[in-house]
Amino acid sequence: MQPVQKERPMRRMTRFLMMAAVASLAVAVTACSGSEATHTKPEDAARAAVAAALFTGPAGQSLSLEMTDLKFSTPALAAKSGELVEVALANKGSIEHDFSIAKLPGEKALRVGDRDTDVAKGNNEVHAHLRAGQTGVVRMRVSSPGAYEFFCTVPGHKEAGMKGTFTVQ
């Protein structure tokens, strides 16, 4: 007959901490698995409504812009004020790029693949980030004529010449 071994205090503590960690993980997974619709903010719903409206029906004007390593396919884009403009974007480069405009009055929406996504990021009212080989579409109805700079926000790209002018008449 073997003597009964007492469980060591350190082993007991380790077992307790492991069970607590598993329980905490289960609670976190349950809390995060709720429906996204229940966590939607009013401003998110408003942006989604704008995106849905902008992507319904054809655009009045279609433009295209390719991004390659450290340059855009054209340094100039032009559109009419108030007209629905679609800019088809394609990242033909080997690294990530984006199409950004700091300030652009009017409605804007971005679609990457089949998914509408937020078009604004940080200080930029238009920010379409694409991985290498990815495509996307920005639709906008610009409300004020003017010359608006577009650029890539990846560090060093704008400084290397990855910029242009979007002229709205």
C-alpha positions as CSV (number, residue, x, y, z in Angstrom):
1,M,0.0,0.0,0.0
2,Q,1.4,3.4,-1.0
3,P,1.2,6.3,1.4
4,V,-1.3,9.1,0.5
5,Q,0.6,12.1,-0.8
6,K,-0.6,15.5,0.3
7,E,-1.0,18.0,-2.5
8,R,1.6,20.7,-2.3
9,P,0.5,24.3,-1.7
10,M,2.3,25.6,-4.8
11,R,0.6,23.0,-7.0
12,R,-2.8,23.8,-5.5
13,M,-2.2,27.6,-6.2
14,T,-1.2,26.8,-9.8
15,R,-4.3,24.7,-10.4
16,F,-6.5,27.5,-8.9
17,L,-4.9,30.2,-11.1
18,M,-5.3,28.0,-14.2
19,M,-9.0,27.5,-13.5
20,A,-9.5,31.2,-12.9
21,A,-7.8,32.0,-16.2
22,V,-10.0,29.6,-18.1
23,A,-13.1,31.1,-16.4
24,S,-12.0,34.6,-17.3
25,L,-11.4,33.6,-20.9
26,A,-14.8,32.0,-21.1
27,V,-16.5,35.2,-19.8
28,A,-14.5,37.4,-22.3
29,V,-15.4,35.2,-25.3
30,T,-19.1,35.2,-24.3
31,A,-19.1,39.0,-23.9
32,C,-17.4,39.6,-27.2
33,S,-19.6,37.2,-29.2
34,G,-22.7,39.4,-29.1
35,S,-24.3,40.8,-32.2
36,E,-22.6,43.8,-33.7
37,A,-26.0,45.5,-34.2
38,T,-26.4,45.8,-30.4
39,H,-23.2,47.8,-30.2
40,T,-23.8,50.2,-33.1
41,K,-23.4,53.8,-32.3
42,P,-25.8,56.4,-33.9
43,E,-22.9,57.9,-35.9
44,D,-21.9,54.5,-37.2
45,A,-25.5,53.9,-38.4
46,A,-25.5,57.3,-40.1
47,R,-22.3,56.5,-41.9
48,A,-23.7,53.2,-43.0
49,A,-26.8,54.9,-44.3
50,V,-24.6,57.4,-46.3
51,A,-22.5,54.5,-47.7
52,A,-25.6,52.5,-48.7
53,A,-27.1,55.6,-50.5
54,L,-23.8,56.3,-52.3
55,F,-23.4,52.8,-53.5
56,T,-27.0,52.5,-54.8
57,G,-27.2,53.1,-58.5
58,P,-24.5,54.2,-61.0
59,A,-22.1,57.0,-60.4
60,G,-22.2,60.1,-62.6
61,Q,-18.5,59.9,-63.2
62,S,-16.0,57.1,-62.9
63,L,-12.3,57.5,-62.4
64,S,-9.6,55.0,-61.8
65,L,-6.3,55.3,-59.9
66,E,-3.6,52.6,-59.6
67,M,-1.1,52.7,-56.8
68,T,2.4,51.3,-57.5
69,D,5.4,51.4,-55.3
70,L,5.8,55.1,-54.5
71,K,3.6,56.6,-57.2
72,F,0.0,57.0,-58.4
73,S,-0.9,56.2,-62.0
74,T,-1.9,59.9,-62.4
75,P,-1.1,63.0,-60.4
76,A,-4.4,64.7,-61.3
77,L,-8.1,63.7,-60.9
78,A,-11.1,66.0,-61.8
79,A,-14.8,66.0,-61.1
80,K,-17.8,68.2,-61.0
81,S,-19.2,69.6,-57.7
82,G,-22.3,67.8,-56.6
83,E,-21.9,64.9,-59.0
84,L,-21.5,61.4,-57.6
85,V,-17.9,60.4,-58.4
86,E,-16.5,56.9,-58.2
87,V,-12.8,56.3,-57.9
88,A,-11.8,52.7,-58.5
89,L,-8.6,52.0,-56.7
90,A,-6.1,49.2,-57.3
91,N,-2.9,48.6,-55.4
92,K,-0.5,47.1,-58.0
93,G,2.5,47.6,-55.7
94,S,4.3,45.0,-53.6
95,I,3.5,46.8,-50.4
96,E,0.5,48.5,-48.7
97,H,-0.6,51.9,-50.0
98,D,-3.6,54.2,-49.5
99,F,-5.5,57.0,-51.1
100,S,-6.1,59.8,-48.6
101,I,-7.6,63.3,-48.7
102,A,-7.3,65.4,-45.6
103,K,-10.3,67.7,-46.0
104,L,-13.1,67.0,-48.5
105,P,-16.6,68.5,-48.0
106,G,-19.5,66.3,-48.9
107,E,-20.5,62.7,-48.6
108,K,-18.0,59.9,-48.9
109,A,-18.0,56.1,-48.7
110,L,-15.5,53.3,-49.2
111,R,-16.0,49.7,-50.3
112,V,-13.3,47.1,-50.2
113,G,-14.3,43.8,-51.7
114,D,-18.0,43.4,-50.8
115,R,-17.7,45.3,-47.5
116,D,-18.5,48.9,-46.9
117,T,-16.0,50.4,-44.4
118,D,-15.3,53.7,-42.7
119,V,-13.7,56.0,-45.2
120,A,-12.3,58.4,-42.6
121,K,-9.3,57.8,-40.4
122,G,-7.5,60.1,-38.0
123,N,-7.3,63.6,-39.5
124,N,-8.1,62.4,-43.0
125,E,-11.7,62.6,-44.3
126,V,-10.9,60.1,-47.0
127,H,-8.6,57.2,-46.2
128,A,-8.7,54.1,-48.4
129,H,-6.0,51.6,-47.2
130,L,-5.3,48.7,-49.5
131,R,-2.9,45.8,-49.1
132,A,-0.7,44.8,-52.0
133,G,-3.0,43.4,-54.8
134,Q,-6.2,44.6,-53.1
135,T,-8.8,46.8,-54.9
136,G,-11.4,49.2,-53.5
137,V,-13.9,51.9,-54.5
138,V,-14.4,55.3,-53.1
139,R,-17.6,57.1,-53.9
140,M,-18.0,60.8,-53.1
141,R,-20.3,63.7,-53.7
142,V,-18.1,66.7,-53.2
143,S,-20.2,69.8,-52.2
144,S,-17.6,72.6,-52.7
145,P,-15.4,73.3,-55.7
146,G,-11.7,73.5,-55.0
147,A,-8.3,71.8,-55.4
148,Y,-7.8,68.9,-52.9
149,E,-4.5,67.1,-52.4
150,F,-4.6,63.3,-52.4
151,F,-1.7,61.4,-51.0
152,C,-0.4,58.1,-49.5
153,T,0.0,58.2,-45.7
154,V,2.4,55.3,-45.5
155,P,5.5,56.8,-43.9
156,G,7.8,58.3,-46.6
157,H,5.5,57.7,-49.5
158,K,4.1,61.2,-49.8
159,E,7.6,62.7,-49.4
160,A,8.8,60.4,-52.2
161,G,6.2,61.9,-54.6
162,M,3.1,59.7,-54.0
163,K,0.6,62.6,-54.2
164,G,-1.6,64.4,-56.6
165,T,-4.5,66.9,-56.9
166,F,-8.2,66.2,-57.0
167,T,-9.8,69.2,-58.7
168,V,-13.5,69.8,-58.2
169,Q,-15.2,72.4,-60.5
